[in-house]
Amino acid sequence: MTDTAIPTFAQRGFIDAAAFERLRETRATDPGALAEIYAARTRRDLLPADGRLFIVAADHPARGALGVGDDPMAMADRYELLERLALALSRPGVDGVLGTPDIIDDLALLGALDDKIVVGSMNRGGLRGASFEMDDRFTGYDIAGIVRDRLDFAKTLLRINLDDPATVATIVANAEAVNDAAAARIPIMLEPFISEWRDGRIVNDQTADAVIRSVGIAAGIGTTSSHTWMKLPVVPEMDRVMASTTFPTLLLGGERSDDADATYDSWRDALALPGVRGLTVGRSLLYPQDGDVVEAVDIAAGLVHGA
């Protein structure tokens, strides 16, 4: 079945229209309700009994990155995105969600965050395709906001471009975030890449050597590494990559592939390596090639938690 033959999530009705109406009404008339929801949210220990995490990610729209596969506007419908996220979060083995404040606030208003690990995405200022993309300012969460809302984890992106002077400001901002997170005792995952301008766009080098270099740079920033995690792509020679760090690591799912089985196999192999604690995956599971979010999420959850 092709994506175009799949009914929209609004037609499926996983979240009913009344819930979305309440969300809109609360945003318009009672913005203080969010603080109450976060104060009352049921939290859980960071790691489950098996010590592994499976987090679904949806911080792409805030960078202007709405495309999945060959559809450049796949994530444009916010209601459909929220349906897909809520459906994923309802599945056994899904430990939490990563997003920017708009996404996390919507999910909180929908009642989808209880007993979940909530990860706040911090730097979204390096908009995709912008001339200033490497100046990746912290325009999403800061650590104070994560503490205020009683979230559980912080996340940053650290793209390192040796030919772009804007990189140094991004490194400094990441270092400050690492320091603030450690002071607040909040775990923070860094997602490092060696990047370059190519034909007017930023491209990440996903060779093992480049990822290893990015890990070395990221690991050394900040005045302490006590609360730092890594979020790393699955690349060839992943054993060498994981030999380059002692930090707990979550694997990045990356772009959706036309060969889902090959992707799952690569995740399975990487999850067996020392130091790997789980997956953080977004578009490839929320918008799978065959449209079946439940199956995609359940397969990934089984890979992480051994079901």
KEKE-3310 file (N, C-alpha, C; in steps of 0.2 Angstrom, whole numbers, plus 5000, padded with zeros to 4 digits):
npx = (5004:5003:5009:4999:4988:4984:4973:4970:4977:4967:4956:4956:4955:4963:4966:4952:4941:4936:4946:4956:4950:4948:4962:4965:4956:4961:4974:4970:4963:4967:4981:4989:4987:4996:5007:5001:4998:5011:5017:5009:5012:5015:5030:5044:5058:5073:5080:5073:5070:5079:5089:5089:5083:5070:5066:5055:5057:5053:5058:5061:5052:5054:5066:5063:5063:5053:5051:5049:5056:5051:5042:5041:5033:5029:5028:5020:5006:5001:4991:4991:5004:5004:4995:5002:5013:5006:5001:5012:5018:5009:5012:5018:5034:5039:5048:5048:5048:5055:5056:5053:5047:5034:5029:5030:5022:5010:5008:5008:4996:4987:4987:4997:5010:5012:5021:5032:5048:5053:5061:5069:5072:5085:5093:5088:5091:5099:5093:5087:5094:5097:5108:5115:5115:5125:5127:5121:5110:5103:5087:5076:5072:5079:5090:5085:5071:5068:5070:5060:5048:5049:5055:5064:5076:5089:5093:5105:5111:5126:5135:5149:5159:5173:5176:5168:5166:5155:5154:5161:5154:5143:5148:5153:5140:5135:5144:5141:5128:5130:5137:5126:5117:5123:5124:5111:5108:5103:5102:5110:5110:5122:5122:5133:5141:5153:5153:5150:5149:5141:5137:5129:5122:5121:5130:5132:5146:5146:5155:5165:5177:5175:5164:5170:5179:5170:5164:5175:5177:5165:5164:5173:5169:5163:5163:5162:5159:5149:5135:5133:5128:5129:5122:5121:5124:5120:5133:5144:5157:5153:5157:5170:5167:5160:5170:5176:5171:5166:5154:5137:5126:5114:5106:5105:5091:5090:5087:5073:5073:5072:5073:5067:5070:5084:5088:5083:5090:5103:5102:5099:5112:5120:5114:5119:5132:5144:5140:5130:5114:5101:5088:5085:5073:5065:5057:5058:5051:5039:5034:5033:5038:5028:5017:5012:5012:5012:5017:5030:5035:5033:5042:5054:5054:5055:5068:5075:5072:5072:5061)
npy = (4994:5011:5027:5037:5030:5028:5032:5048:5053:5060:5055:5042:5045:5043:5053:5062:5074:5083:5083:5090:5102:5106:5108:5119:5129:5130:5135:5148:5154:5150:5150:5148:5135:5126:5127:5121:5108:5103:5104:5094:5083:5065:5058:5047:5036:5039:5028:5013:4996:4988:4997:5004:5015:5021:5033:5044:5056:5073:5086:5092:5102:5115:5119:5121:5110:5100:5089:5072:5058:5059:5069:5085:5092:5084:5084:5095:5096:5099:5093:5080:5076:5077:5067:5056:5056:5054:5042:5034:5036:5029:5016:5000:5000:5012:5025:5039:5056:5068:5085:5102:5117:5120:5108:5099:5106:5105:5091:5089:5096:5088:5077:5067:5064:5059:5048:5047:5050:5066:5075:5090:5100:5111:5120:5127:5137:5137:5137:5126:5126:5140:5154:5157:5145:5137:5145:5141:5145:5145:5143:5137:5127:5132:5127:5132:5133:5120:5114:5122:5117:5104:5094:5080:5078:5085:5091:5094:5100:5098:5104:5104:5114:5116:5126:5136:5151:5153:5142:5142:5149:5141:5130:5136:5139:5127:5122:5130:5126:5113:5115:5122:5112:5102:5108:5109:5096:5089:5077:5078:5077:5077:5079:5077:5082:5081:5093:5101:5114:5111:5113:5123:5119:5112:5097:5082:5073:5056:5046:5034:5039:5053:5054:5049:5059:5070:5066:5066:5080:5085:5078:5085:5097:5110:5112:5101:5084:5076:5074:5072:5065:5055:5057:5048:5045:5030:5022:5014:5003:5005:5000:5005:5018:5018:5014:5025:5033:5034:5038:5037:5032:5036:5030:5038:5039:5044:5049:5043:5027:5018:5005:4997:4986:4984:4995:4992:4981:4987:4995:4985:4978:4989:4992:4982:4985:4990:5002:5008:5014:5014:5020:5035:5041:5048:5054:5042:5033:5039:5042:5031:5021:5012:5018:5012:5016:5010:4997:5000:5007:4997:4987:4994:4997:4984:4980:4988:4985:4972:4963)
npz = (5000:4996:5002:4998:4998:5011:5024:5031:5047:5054:5049:5054:5068:5080:5090:5096:5088:5097:5107:5101:5099:5113:5116:5107:5113:5126:5124:5119:5129:5142:5145:5157:5161:5156:5165:5176:5172:5169:5182:5188:5181:5180:5183:5179:5183:5175:5167:5162:5169:5161:5158:5146:5132:5122:5112:5104:5091:5087:5083:5071:5063:5068:5064:5051:5043:5035:5027:5022:5015:4998:5000:5002:5012:5021:5036:5038:5042:5057:5066:5061:5063:5077:5080:5075:5084:5097:5095:5093:5106:5114:5112:5119:5126:5121:5127:5128:5122:5111:5108:5102:5112:5107:5102:5113:5122:5116:5116:5130:5133:5127:5136:5134:5140:5153:5164:5154:5147:5144:5132:5130:5116:5111:5102:5088:5079:5068:5053:5041:5025:5026:5024:5036:5042:5050:5061:5074:5084:5101:5101:5105:5119:5135:5148:5160:5157:5154:5167:5174:5168:5172:5165:5158:5151:5141:5124:5112:5096:5087:5075:5066:5057:5049:5040:5042:5050:5059:5067:5079:5088:5090:5096:5108:5113:5115:5124:5135:5138:5142:5154:5161:5161:5169:5181:5185:5186:5175:5163:5147:5130:5117:5099:5088:5073:5059:5047:5031:5019:5004:4987:4991:5002:5018:5022:5031:5036:5036:5038:5047:5053:5053:5061:5073:5075:5078:5089:5098:5099:5104:5116:5124:5127:5139:5157:5164:5162:5167:5166:5153:5138:5122:5106:5092:5074:5065:5057:5045:5052:5065:5077:5079:5081:5093:5101:5103:5114:5131:5135:5139:5126:5113:5099:5083:5072:5059:5041:5032:5025:5010:5011:5024:5031:5031:5037:5050:5053:5054:5065:5075:5075:5080:5092:5100:5104:5116:5127:5120:5123:5118:5106:5097:5087:5073:5060:5052:5058:5062:5050:5041:5027:5022:5029:5041:5056:5069:5067:5063:5075:5085:5080:5082:5096:5100:5096:5104:5118:5118:5115)
capx = (5000:5007:5007:4993:4982:4983:4968:4974:4976:4961:4950:4957:4953:4966:4964:4946:4941:4935:4952:4960:4946:4950:4969:4965:4953:4965:4979:4968:4959:4970:4988:4992:4985:5002:5011:4998:4999:5018:5018:5005:5014:5018:5037:5047:5065:5076:5081:5069:5074:5084:5094:5089:5078:5068:5063:5053:5059:5050:5060:5062:5049:5057:5072:5060:5064:5046:5051:5051:5056:5050:5037:5044:5029:5026:5026:5017:5000:5002:4987:4993:5010:5002:4991:5007:5017:5002:5000:5019:5019:5004:5014:5023:5042:5041:5050:5048:5048:5060:5053:5053:5042:5028:5027:5030:5016:5004:5007:5005:4989:4983:4988:5001:5016:5013:5026:5036:5054:5052:5067:5068:5077:5087:5096:5085:5091:5102:5087:5089:5095:5099:5115:5117:5113:5130:5126:5115:5108:5098:5081:5071:5072:5086:5090:5080:5064:5068:5069:5053:5043:5050:5056:5069:5082:5090:5096:5108:5114:5133:5138:5156:5161:5180:5177:5163:5167:5150:5154:5164:5148:5138:5152:5152:5133:5134:5147:5137:5122:5133:5138:5120:5113:5126:5123:5104:5108:5099:5106:5110:5113:5124:5122:5139:5143:5157:5148:5153:5145:5141:5132:5124:5118:5125:5130:5135:5150:5144:5160:5167:5182:5172:5160:5174:5182:5165:5163:5181:5176:5159:5165:5178:5166:5160:5168:5161:5155:5146:5128:5133:5126:5129:5117:5126:5121:5123:5137:5149:5162:5150:5161:5175:5164:5158:5176:5179:5168:5164:5148:5131:5124:5108:5107:5101:5088:5092:5082:5069:5076:5068:5074:5066:5073:5091:5088:5082:5096:5109:5100:5100:5119:5123:5112:5123:5138:5145:5139:5124:5108:5095:5087:5081:5071:5059:5053:5058:5046:5033:5031:5036:5036:5021:5012:5010:5016:5012:5021:5037:5037:5034:5048:5060:5054:5057:5075:5078:5070:5073:5055)
capy = (5000:5017:5032:5041:5026:5027:5037:5053:5051:5063:5050:5037:5047:5041:5058:5064:5081:5087:5084:5096:5108:5108:5111:5126:5133:5131:5139:5154:5157:5148:5148:5146:5128:5122:5126:5116:5101:5101:5103:5088:5077:5059:5057:5041:5036:5040:5022:5007:4991:4985:5002:5006:5020:5022:5040:5046:5063:5078:5093:5095:5107:5121:5121:5122:5104:5097:5084:5065:5055:5063:5074:5091:5095:5078:5086:5102:5096:5099:5089:5074:5075:5075:5060:5051:5056:5051:5035:5031:5036:5024:5009:4998:5000:5019:5028:5046:5060:5073:5090:5109:5118:5120:5101:5096:5109:5102:5084:5090:5098:5082:5072:5061:5064:5055:5042:5047:5054:5071:5078:5097:5102:5117:5124:5126:5143:5136:5135:5122:5130:5147:5156:5157:5138:5135:5149:5137:5148:5141:5147:5132:5127:5132:5123:5135:5131:5112:5114:5125:5112:5097:5089:5075:5077:5091:5089:5099:5098:5102:5103:5107:5115:5119:5131:5141:5154:5153:5136:5143:5152:5136:5126:5139:5139:5120:5121:5133:5121:5107:5117:5123:5105:5098:5112:5108:5089:5087:5074:5082:5073:5080:5076:5080:5080:5085:5096:5105:5117:5107:5115:5128:5116:5108:5090:5079:5068:5051:5041:5032:5044:5059:5054:5049:5066:5074:5064:5069:5087:5086:5076:5089:5104:5111:5111:5094:5079:5072:5073:5072:5059:5056:5055:5047:5041:5023:5022:5009:5003:5008:4997:5010:5024:5017:5013:5032:5036:5031:5041:5033:5034:5034:5030:5043:5035:5047:5049:5037:5023:5014:4998:4997:4980:4985:5000:4989:4977:4991:4997:4979:4977:4994:4992:4977:4987:4992:5010:5010:5013:5014:5024:5041:5040:5052:5053:5036:5029:5042:5042:5025:5020:5009:5021:5009:5019:5005:4992:5003:5009:4991:4984:4998:4995:4977:4980:4992:4982:4964:4960)
capz = (5000:4996:5007:4996:4999:5018:5026:5036:5054:5057:5048:5059:5074:5086:5094:5093:5086:5104:5111:5098:5101:5119:5115:5104:5117:5131:5121:5118:5135:5148:5144:5163:5162:5155:5171:5180:5169:5170:5189:5190:5177:5183:5181:5180:5183:5168:5164:5164:5172:5157:5157:5139:5131:5116:5112:5097:5090:5082:5083:5064:5060:5071:5059:5044:5040:5036:5022:5023:5009:4993:5001:5006:5017:5025:5043:5038:5046:5064:5069:5059:5067:5084:5080:5075:5090:5102:5094:5095:5113:5117:5111:5124:5125:5119:5134:5129:5116:5110:5104:5104:5116:5104:5101:5119:5125:5113:5119:5137:5133:5125:5141:5132:5143:5159:5164:5149:5147:5140:5131:5127:5110:5113:5097:5082:5075:5061:5049:5035:5019:5027:5024:5043:5045:5055:5067:5077:5090:5105:5101:5108:5126:5138:5154:5165:5154:5155:5174:5175:5166:5175:5159:5160:5147:5136:5118:5107:5089:5087:5068:5066:5050:5049:5035:5043:5057:5064:5071:5086:5092:5091:5101:5114:5116:5117:5131:5141:5139:5145:5160:5164:5163:5175:5187:5186:5186:5170:5158:5141:5124:5111:5093:5085:5066:5055:5042:5026:5013:4997:4983:4994:5008:5023:5022:5037:5035:5040:5039:5054:5055:5054:5067:5079:5077:5081:5096:5102:5100:5108:5123:5128:5129:5145:5163:5167:5157:5172:5164:5145:5134:5115:5101:5086:5069:5064:5051:5044:5057:5071:5083:5080:5084:5100:5105:5104:5119:5137:5137:5137:5119:5110:5091:5079:5067:5052:5036:5031:5020:5006:5014:5031:5035:5031:5043:5057:5054:5056:5072:5079:5076:5083:5099:5103:5105:5122:5128:5117:5127:5114:5100:5097:5080:5072:5054:5049:5062:5062:5043:5038:5019:5021:5032:5047:5062:5075:5066:5063:5082:5088:5078:5085:5103:5101:5095:5110:5124:5117:5115)
cpx = (5004:5004:5000:4987:4980:4978:4972:4972:4969:4955:4950:4954:4956:4965:4957:4946:4940:4941:4956:4956:4948:4957:4969:4962:4957:4971:4977:4966:4963:4977:4992:4991:4991:5006:5008:4999:5006:5019:5014:5008:5017:5025:5039:5055:5067:5077:5076:5073:5080:5089:5094:5083:5077:5064:5061:5054:5055:5051:5062:5059:5052:5063:5069:5061:5057:5046:5052:5051:5056:5045:5040:5040:5026:5023:5023:5010:5001:4998:4989:4999:5009:4999:4997:5011:5013:5002:5006:5020:5014:5007:5019:5030:5044:5042:5048:5048:5053:5057:5055:5047:5035:5025:5026:5023:5010:5002:5005:4998:4984:4984:4992:5008:5017:5017:5030:5042:5053:5059:5066:5074:5079:5089:5092:5086:5095:5097:5090:5089:5097:5106:5119:5116:5118:5130:5120:5113:5103:5092:5075:5071:5079:5085:5085:5073:5063:5066:5062:5048:5044:5051:5062:5076:5083:5094:5099:5111:5121:5136:5144:5158:5168:5181:5172:5164:5161:5150:5156:5158:5144:5142:5152:5145:5132:5138:5144:5131:5124:5134:5131:5116:5116:5125:5116:5103:5103:5103:5105:5113:5115:5124:5127:5139:5149:5154:5152:5147:5146:5136:5127:5120:5123:5124:5134:5140:5149:5149:5162:5172:5179:5168:5164:5177:5177:5164:5169:5180:5171:5160:5169:5175:5163:5165:5167:5158:5150:5139:5128:5132:5128:5123:5120:5122:5124:5126:5141:5154:5159:5154:5167:5173:5162:5164:5179:5176:5166:5157:5142:5128:5118:5109:5102:5098:5090:5086:5079:5072:5071:5068:5074:5070:5080:5092:5088:5088:5102:5108:5102:5108:5122:5121:5116:5130:5139:5144:5133:5118:5101:5094:5083:5079:5065:5055:5053:5053:5039:5029:5034:5034:5030:5015:5010:5015:5017:5017:5029:5039:5038:5040:5054:5060:5056:5065:5078:5078:5070:5067:5055)
cpy = (5006:5022:5036:5037:5026:5033:5042:5051:5055:5059:5044:5038:5044:5047:5061:5072:5086:5088:5090:5103:5111:5111:5118:5131:5135:5136:5147:5158:5155:5146:5146:5139:5124:5121:5121:5109:5099:5099:5096:5082:5071:5058:5050:5041:5036:5034:5017:5002:4988:4990:5005:5011:5020:5028:5042:5054:5067:5085:5096:5101:5114:5123:5122:5116:5100:5091:5077:5062:5060:5068:5079:5094:5090:5080:5092:5102:5094:5093:5081:5072:5073:5069:5055:5050:5052:5044:5031:5031:5031:5017:5007:4998:5007:5023:5035:5049:5066:5078:5097:5111:5118:5113:5098:5099:5106:5095:5084:5092:5092:5076:5066:5061:5061:5049:5041:5051:5059:5075:5085:5098:5109:5122:5123:5132:5142:5133:5131:5126:5137:5148:5156:5150:5136:5139:5146:5139:5144:5145:5143:5133:5129:5128:5125:5133:5124:5111:5116:5120:5105:5092:5085:5075:5083:5088:5095:5096:5102:5100:5107:5108:5119:5125:5137:5144:5154:5147:5137:5145:5146:5131:5129:5139:5132:5119:5124:5129:5115:5109:5118:5117:5102:5102:5110:5100:5086:5083:5078:5078:5077:5076:5079:5077:5084:5087:5100:5108:5113:5109:5119:5125:5112:5101:5087:5073:5062:5045:5040:5037:5050:5059:5053:5056:5071:5072:5066:5076:5088:5084:5081:5096:5104:5110:5105:5090:5074:5070:5073:5065:5060:5054:5054:5043:5034:5023:5016:5009:5006:5005:5002:5016:5023:5016:5020:5036:5032:5033:5037:5036:5032:5035:5035:5039:5038:5047:5043:5034:5019:5007:4998:4991:4981:4990:4996:4984:4981:4993:4991:4978:4982:4994:4986:4979:4990:5000:5012:5009:5013:5018:5030:5042:5045:5050:5046:5031:5032:5043:5037:5024:5017:5012:5018:5011:5013:5000:4994:5004:5002:4987:4987:4996:4988:4976:4983:4988:4974:4960:4955)
cpz = (5000:5001:5005:4997:5007:5020:5031:5043:5057:5055:5052:5066:5080:5092:5091:5092:5093:5107:5108:5099:5108:5119:5113:5109:5123:5130:5121:5125:5142:5148:5151:5164:5161:5161:5175:5178:5170:5177:5191:5186:5181:5180:5182:5181:5175:5164:5166:5167:5168:5155:5150:5138:5124:5115:5105:5097:5085:5083:5076:5062:5062:5067:5052:5040:5040:5031:5025:5017:5003:4994:5005:5011:5021:5032:5043:5042:5053:5068:5067:5063:5074:5085:5080:5081:5096:5101:5095:5103:5117:5116:5117:5122:5122:5126:5134:5122:5117:5106:5106:5108:5113:5104:5108:5123:5122:5116:5126:5137:5131:5130:5139:5135:5150:5159:5158:5150:5142:5139:5127:5122:5111:5107:5091:5077:5069:5056:5043:5029:5020:5026:5030:5046:5051:5061:5071:5084:5094:5106:5103:5116:5128:5144:5159:5163:5155:5163:5176:5174:5168:5170:5162:5157:5143:5130:5114:5101:5089:5080:5068:5059:5050:5045:5036:5050:5062:5068:5078:5090:5094:5096:5107:5117:5118:5124:5137:5143:5143:5153:5164:5166:5169:5181:5189:5187:5181:5165:5151:5135:5119:5105:5088:5077:5064:5049:5037:5022:5007:4993:4986:5000:5012:5023:5028:5034:5039:5039:5046:5057:5057:5060:5074:5080:5080:5088:5101:5104:5105:5115:5127:5130:5136:5151:5166:5162:5161:5170:5156:5143:5126:5111:5094:5080:5068:5057:5051:5049:5063:5078:5084:5083:5091:5105:5106:5110:5125:5139:5135:5130:5116:5102:5088:5073:5060:5048:5035:5025:5016:5008:5021:5035:5035:5037:5050:5058:5057:5063:5077:5080:5081:5091:5103:5106:5112:5122:5125:5121:5124:5108:5101:5089:5079:5066:5051:5052:5062:5055:5039:5030:5018:5025:5039:5053:5068:5073:5066:5071:5086:5087:5082:5092:5105:5101:5102:5116:5124:5117:5109)
residu = (MET:THR:ASP:THR:ALA:ILE:PRO:THR:PHE:ALA:GLN:ARG:GLY:PHE:ILE:ASP:ALA:ALA:ALA:PHE:GLU:ARG:LEU:ARG:GLU:THR:ARG:ALA:THR:ASP:PRO:GLY:ALA:LEU:ALA:GLU:ILE:TYR:ALA:ALA:ARG:THR:ARG:ARG:ASP:LEU:LEU:PRO:ALA:ASP:GLY:ARG:LEU:PHE:ILE:VAL:ALA:ALA:ASP:HIS:PRO:ALA:ARG:GLY:ALA:LEU:GLY:VAL:GLY:ASP:ASP:PRO:MET:ALA:MET:ALA:ASP:ARG:TYR:GLU:LEU:LEU:GLU:ARG:LEU:ALA:LEU:ALA:LEU:SER:ARG:PRO:GLY:VAL:ASP:GLY:VAL:LEU:GLY:THR:PRO:ASP:ILE:ILE:ASP:ASP:LEU:ALA:LEU:LEU:GLY:ALA:LEU:ASP:ASP:LYS:ILE:VAL:VAL:GLY:SER:MET:ASN:ARG:GLY:GLY:LEU:ARG:GLY:ALA:SER:PHE:GLU:MET:ASP:ASP:ARG:PHE:THR:GLY:TYR:ASP:ILE:ALA:GLY:ILE:VAL:ARG:ASP:ARG:LEU:ASP:PHE:ALA:LYS:THR:LEU:LEU:ARG:ILE:ASN:LEU:ASP:ASP:PRO:ALA:THR:VAL:ALA:THR:ILE:VAL:ALA:ASN:ALA:GLU:ALA:VAL:ASN:ASP:ALA:ALA:ALA:ALA:ARG:ILE:PRO:ILE:MET:LEU:GLU:PRO:PHE:ILE:SER:GLU:TRP:ARG:ASP:GLY:ARG:ILE:VAL:ASN:ASP:GLN:THR:ALA:ASP:ALA:VAL:ILE:ARG:SER:VAL:GLY:ILE:ALA:ALA:GLY:ILE:GLY:THR:THR:SER:SER:HIS:THR:TRP:MET:LYS:LEU:PRO:VAL:VAL:PRO:GLU:MET:ASP:ARG:VAL:MET:ALA:SER:THR:THR:PHE:PRO:THR:LEU:LEU:LEU:GLY:GLY:GLU:ARG:SER:ASP:ASP:ALA:ASP:ALA:THR:TYR:ASP:SER:TRP:ARG:ASP:ALA:LEU:ALA:LEU:PRO:GLY:VAL:ARG:GLY:LEU:THR:VAL:GLY:ARG:SER:LEU:LEU:TYR:PRO:GLN:ASP:GLY:ASP:VAL:VAL:GLU:ALA:VAL:ASP:ILE:ALA:ALA:GLY:LEU:VAL:HIS:GLY:ALA)
# end
